Amino acid sequence: MTTQEIVSKLWNLCNVLRDDGITYHQYVTELTYILFLKMANETDREHQFKIGVTLAECSDREGLTSEQEAQNLEKAVILAYSWDKLTSKSGIELYNYYKDLLRLFGTYCTGRVREIYQGSMTNIEEPKNLEKIITSIDGLDWYSAKEEGLGGLYEGLLEKNASEKKSGAGQYFTPRVLIDVMTRLMKPQPGERCNDPACGTFGFMIAAHRYVREHTDDFYDLPADVAEFEKKEAFTGCELVHDAHRLALMNAMLHDIDGQILLGDTLSNFGKQMHDFDLVLTNPPFGTKKGGERATRDDFTFSTSNKQLNFLQHIYRSLKTDGKARAAVVLPDNVLFADGEGERIRVDLMDKCDLHTILRLPTGIFYAQGVKTNVLFFTRGKTDKGNTHEVWFYDLRTNMPSFGKTNPLKKEHFAAFEAAYEAEDRHAVQDERWSVFTREQIDAKGNSLDLGLIRDDSIVDYEDLPDPVESGEEAIAQLEEAVDLLMSVVKELKSLESAEV
């Protein structure tokens, strides 16, 4: 049985839970709890369920009165769990045992096990449904799954979840083909500190880890201390949403990555701890702070409620100032042309970094059809001024086919762009989609980076008008941004009036 077939079987189990009213995303989270238990059994990791508590820590929860009772609890929890015991139970006995496991692992285990199960609770209400899922998972072809890699199986499940519009998980998942292209071009190296400040399910860091592994013979070409660094420190991230953070932890663990994955808001002062990276790969969330609130980071030079502009500020500030630290970031079109603080942030980016390449992505590849995105590639300079001299653009958007489930984005669609990107002499590349603008030309255009698009062949003469639906969606997006900006200005004015009174 192939990984794809196993993923399909796992996904089809979701039908069992429809009567419990469980959403796709809740289902994947529930599967994460159970799959972890089964995968630990298959990889002989059940010994990792270690307990790390003192009597003081657990006496209030369990009503313990002595150190001996605490030790007894520790032994009981360690001995209580095994996959065989789980599968030997049924009905309400199984249901209660399973709920106890979630609570005990999230409360008393240490390390990644505790992180994955912390705050966990089952959404399944019918014991027979739980029994059906556990029995079905136990009956899968785990020999084949292990041969192909359990990490790949889990990634396939996350990808399946993201492709289902009803699941609402697309915001956490960037198409693997795009992740791989960005990773190949950034070429993560052994010993480098890599980070994703909005890591979702950790896809970018897993791709970076895979790239280094494949170029070092599974790390065997590396000194022992560097190989250890790759496993424990090289690949890190931060995620705001608890459920997505849980999926990221599971994904990392199955790929043998122990790097820190923080749970928190990168755009608050919590994010200040993430800095001095050699490489950042990310697709941060788009939109504005609710109610027109501005960023709470007190180290940002430019204050805006626009999330993507704030993530951009965080990213280029989080890179080492050694002239080699670099980033590849997915951002929407409005980052390229937003006025006011948007322009100031673009100028700051081009001063502090060499913004050498912008890839104009096709529409409809992972966001709503009307949302247009790009990948910005830049390298942090050693100084804070004058690092960008020219910006190259590749238009992979205009006159491209419509992408979606029936026509997915593939590696070959990026071949010409990758060739142009890596050309020794970029000026010698013969490709109408490839163009360049000097820093002076960009300055003359009001520092707008909304450039590099070729003529749309579908627009001719009297029909030389943009698509009305896209125009309407763009207008709505710009109006919403303007309203948020006005709200934040009014809020600041009110605060000034209050101060004067």
Solvent accessible surface area in square Angstrom, and as a share of the most:
residue,aa,sasa,rsa
1,M,83,0.37
2,T,65,0.38
3,T,24,0.14
4,Q,126,0.56
5,E,89,0.40
6,I,0,0.00
7,V,3,0.01
8,S,45,0.29
9,K,97,0.41
10,L,0,0.00
11,W,19,0.07
12,N,89,0.45
13,L,18,0.09
14,C,10,0.06
15,N,80,0.41
16,V,36,0.21
17,L,0,0.00
18,R,158,0.58
19,D,138,0.71
20,D,30,0.15
21,G,61,0.59
22,I,16,0.08
23,T,75,0.43
24,Y,43,0.16
25,H,28,0.13
26,Q,61,0.27
27,Y,1,0.00
28,V,0,0.00
29,T,6,0.04
30,E,2,0.01
31,L,1,0.01
32,T,0,0.00
33,Y,6,0.02
34,I,0,0.00
35,L,0,0.00
36,F,10,0.04
37,L,0,0.00
38,K,10,0.04
39,M,4,0.02
40,A,4,0.03
41,N,43,0.22
42,E,36,0.16
43,T,50,0.29
44,D,114,0.59
45,R,59,0.21
46,E,46,0.21
47,H,120,0.53
48,Q,64,0.28
49,F,8,0.04
50,K,104,0.44
51,I,16,0.08
52,G,36,0.35
53,V,24,0.14
54,T,76,0.44
55,L,39,0.19
56,A,86,0.66
57,E,90,0.40
58,C,0,0.00
59,S,27,0.18
60,D,136,0.71
61,R,130,0.48
62,E,53,0.24
63,G,55,0.53
64,L,28,0.14
65,T,117,0.68
66,S,42,0.27
67,E,98,0.44
68,Q,100,0.44
69,E,63,0.28
70,A,6,0.04
71,Q,82,0.36
72,N,71,0.37
73,L,26,0.13
74,E,61,0.27
75,K,121,0.51
76,A,54,0.42
77,V,6,0.03
78,I,73,0.37
79,L,128,0.64
80,A,31,0.24
81,Y,14,0.05
82,S,28,0.18
83,W,4,0.01
84,D,98,0.51
85,K,91,0.38
86,L,0,0.00
87,T,51,0.30
88,S,90,0.58
89,K,50,0.21
90,S,61,0.39
91,G,25,0.24
92,I,111,0.56
93,E,101,0.45
94,L,2,0.01
95,Y,28,0.11
96,N,69,0.36
97,Y,33,0.12
98,Y,0,0.00
99,K,86,0.36
100,D,65,0.34
101,L,3,0.01
102,L,4,0.02
103,R,111,0.41
104,L,21,0.10
105,F,1,0.01
106,G,8,0.08
107,T,21,0.12
108,Y,0,0.00
109,C,0,0.00
110,T,56,0.32
111,G,54,0.52
112,R,32,0.12
113,V,3,0.02
114,R,72,0.26
115,E,63,0.28
116,I,0,0.00
117,Y,0,0.00
118,Q,84,0.37
119,G,64,0.62
120,S,15,0.10
121,M,138,0.62
122,T,16,0.09
123,N,53,0.27
124,I,1,0.01
125,E,131,0.59
126,E,72,0.32
127,P,26,0.16
128,K,153,0.65
129,N,21,0.11
130,L,0,0.00
131,E,54,0.24
132,K,106,0.45
133,I,1,0.00
134,I,3,0.02
135,T,88,0.51
136,S,31,0.20
137,I,0,0.00
138,D,58,0.30
139,G,67,0.64
140,L,21,0.10
141,D,49,0.26
142,W,13,0.04
143,Y,158,0.60
144,S,23,0.15
145,A,1,0.00
146,K,82,0.35
147,E,122,0.55
148,E,95,0.43
149,G,26,0.25
150,L,15,0.07
151,G,5,0.05
152,G,30,0.29
153,L,0,0.00
154,Y,0,0.00
155,E,12,0.05
156,G,16,0.16
157,L,0,0.00
158,L,5,0.03
159,E,68,0.31
160,K,69,0.29
161,N,2,0.01
162,A,20,0.15
163,S,49,0.32
164,E,38,0.17
165,K,197,0.83
166,K,169,0.72
167,S,11,0.07
168,G,44,0.43
169,A,4,0.03
170,G,29,0.28
171,Q,121,0.54
172,Y,36,0.14
173,F,31,0.13
174,T,11,0.06
175,P,25,0.16
176,R,75,0.28
177,V,28,0.16
178,L,0,0.00
179,I,9,0.05
180,D,42,0.22
181,V,0,0.00
182,M,1,0.00
183,T,4,0.02
184,R,68,0.25
185,L,11,0.05
186,M,8,0.03
187,K,84,0.36
188,P,1,0.01
189,Q,84,0.37
190,P,47,0.30
191,G,41,0.39
192,E,30,0.13
193,R,84,0.31
194,C,1,0.01
195,N,2,0.01
196,D,2,0.01
197,P,2,0.01
198,A,18,0.14
199,C,6,0.04
200,G,6,0.05
201,T,8,0.05
202,F,0,0.00
203,G,18,0.17
204,F,8,0.03
205,M,0,0.00
206,I,0,0.00
207,A,6,0.04
208,A,0,0.00
209,H,5,0.02
210,R,55,0.20
211,Y,28,0.11
212,V,1,0.01
213,R,68,0.25
214,E,114,0.51
215,H,118,0.53
216,T,8,0.05
217,D,90,0.47
218,D,79,0.41
219,F,31,0.13
220,Y,180,0.68
221,D,102,0.53
222,L,30,0.15
223,P,83,0.52
224,A,87,0.68
225,D,103,0.53
226,V,38,0.22
227,A,26,0.20
228,E,80,0.36
229,F,41,0.17
230,E,1,0.00
231,K,59,0.25
232,K,100,0.42
233,E,102,0.46
234,A,0,0.00
235,F,1,0.00
236,T,20,0.12
237,G,1,0.01
238,C,1,0.00
239,E,13,0.06
240,L,115,0.57
241,V,57,0.32
242,H,79,0.35
243,D,45,0.24
244,A,0,0.00
245,H,11,0.05
246,R,10,0.04
247,L,2,0.01
248,A,0,0.00
249,L,0,0.00
250,M,0,0.00
251,N,2,0.01
252,A,0,0.00
253,M,19,0.09
254,L,25,0.13
255,H,23,0.10
256,D,72,0.38
257,I,0,0.00
258,D,59,0.31
259,G,0,0.00
260,Q,113,0.50
261,I,5,0.02
262,L,26,0.13
263,L,74,0.37
264,G,15,0.14
265,D,37,0.19
266,T,4,0.02
267,L,4,0.02
268,S,26,0.17
269,N,69,0.35
270,F,76,0.32
271,G,0,0.00
272,K,84,0.35
273,Q,94,0.42
274,M,11,0.05
275,H,92,0.41
276,D,70,0.36
277,F,6,0.03
278,D,16,0.08
279,L,0,0.00
280,V,1,0.01
281,L,0,0.00
282,T,0,0.00
283,N,20,0.10
284,P,0,0.00
285,P,62,0.39
286,F,42,0.18
287,G,30,0.29
288,T,38,0.22
289,K,34,0.14
290,K,182,0.77
291,G,46,0.45
292,G,0,0.00
293,E,84,0.38
294,R,54,0.20
295,A,19,0.15
296,T,84,0.49
297,R,18,0.06
298,D,104,0.54
299,D,55,0.29
300,F,24,0.10
301,T,91,0.53
302,F,32,0.13
303,S,54,0.35
304,T,13,0.07
305,S,10,0.06
306,N,5,0.02
307,K,58,0.24
308,Q,7,0.03
309,L,4,0.02
310,N,0,0.00
311,F,11,0.04
312,L,0,0.00
313,Q,0,0.00
314,H,1,0.01
315,I,0,0.00
316,Y,0,0.00
317,R,73,0.27
318,S,3,0.02
319,L,5,0.03
320,K,64,0.27
321,T,78,0.45
322,D,45,0.23
323,G,31,0.29
324,K,144,0.61
325,A,1,0.01
326,R,36,0.13
327,A,0,0.00
328,A,0,0.00
329,V,0,0.00
330,V,0,0.00
331,L,0,0.00
332,P,10,0.06
333,D,20,0.10
334,N,29,0.15
335,V,1,0.00
336,L,0,0.00
337,F,64,0.27
338,A,10,0.08
339,D,125,0.65
340,G,37,0.36
341,E,45,0.20
342,G,2,0.02
343,E,55,0.25
344,R,119,0.44
345,I,0,0.00
346,R,4,0.01
347,V,43,0.24
348,D,18,0.09
349,L,0,0.00
350,M,1,0.01
351,D,25,0.13
352,K,31,0.13
353,C,0,0.00
354,D,51,0.27
355,L,0,0.00
356,H,33,0.15
357,T,0,0.00
358,I,0,0.00
359,L,0,0.00
360,R,0,0.00
361,L,0,0.00
362,P,3,0.02
363,T,23,0.13
364,G,17,0.16
365,I,26,0.13
366,F,41,0.17
367,Y,55,0.21
368,A,70,0.54
369,Q,95,0.42
370,G,13,0.12
371,V,55,0.31
372,K,41,0.17
373,T,3,0.02
374,N,0,0.00
375,V,0,0.00
376,L,1,0.01
377,F,0,0.00
378,F,0,0.00
379,T,30,0.18
380,R,17,0.06
381,G,8,0.07
382,K,152,0.64
383,T,83,0.48
384,D,72,0.37
385,K,148,0.63
386,G,47,0.45
387,N,29,0.15
388,T,5,0.03
389,H,132,0.59
390,E,55,0.25
391,V,0,0.00
392,W,14,0.05
393,F,0,0.00
394,Y,4,0.01
395,D,0,0.00
396,L,5,0.03
397,R,29,0.11
398,T,15,0.09
399,N,60,0.31
400,M,46,0.21
401,P,72,0.45
402,S,90,0.58
403,F,12,0.05
404,G,36,0.34
405,K,149,0.63
406,T,142,0.83
407,N,50,0.26
408,P,65,0.41
409,L,20,0.10
410,K,96,0.41
411,K,125,0.53
412,E,115,0.52
413,H,47,0.21
414,F,0,0.00
415,A,59,0.46
416,A,54,0.42
417,F,0,0.00
418,E,26,0.11
419,A,68,0.53
420,A,0,0.00
421,Y,27,0.10
422,E,91,0.41
423,A,32,0.25
424,E,187,0.84
425,D,80,0.41
426,R,41,0.15
427,H,117,0.52
428,A,62,0.48
429,V,40,0.23
430,Q,167,0.74
431,D,40,0.21
432,E,134,0.60
433,R,38,0.14
434,W,18,0.06
435,S,36,0.23
436,V,46,0.27
437,F,41,0.17
438,T,51,0.30
439,R,42,0.15
440,E,127,0.57
441,Q,87,0.39
442,I,0,0.00
443,D,82,0.43
444,A,88,0.68
445,K,102,0.43
446,G,42,0.41
447,N,13,0.07
448,S,25,0.16
449,L,1,0.00
450,D,58,0.30
451,L,22,0.11
452,G,12,0.12
453,L,79,0.39
454,I,34,0.18
455,R,155,0.57
456,D,47,0.24
457,D,106,0.55
458,S,84,0.54
459,I,39,0.20
460,V,73,0.42
461,D,120,0.62
462,Y,185,0.70
463,E,87,0.39
464,D,77,0.40
465,L,129,0.64
466,P,92,0.58
467,D,72,0.37
468,P,107,0.68
469,V,99,0.57
470,E,44,0.20
471,S,42,0.27
472,G,31,0.30
473,E,73,0.33
474,E,64,0.29
475,A,47,0.37
476,I,99,0.50
477,A,55,0.42
478,Q,90,0.40
479,L,117,0.58
480,E,106,0.47
481,E,47,0.21
482,A,45,0.35
483,V,77,0.44
484,D,21,0.11
485,L,95,0.47
486,L,115,0.57
487,M,90,0.40
488,S,2,0.01
489,V,61,0.35
490,V,71,0.41
491,K,112,0.48
492,E,84,0.38
493,L,97,0.48
494,K,129,0.55
495,S,66,0.43
496,L,107,0.53
497,E,108,0.49
498,S,79,0.51
499,A,84,0.65
500,E,150,0.67
501,V,164,0.94
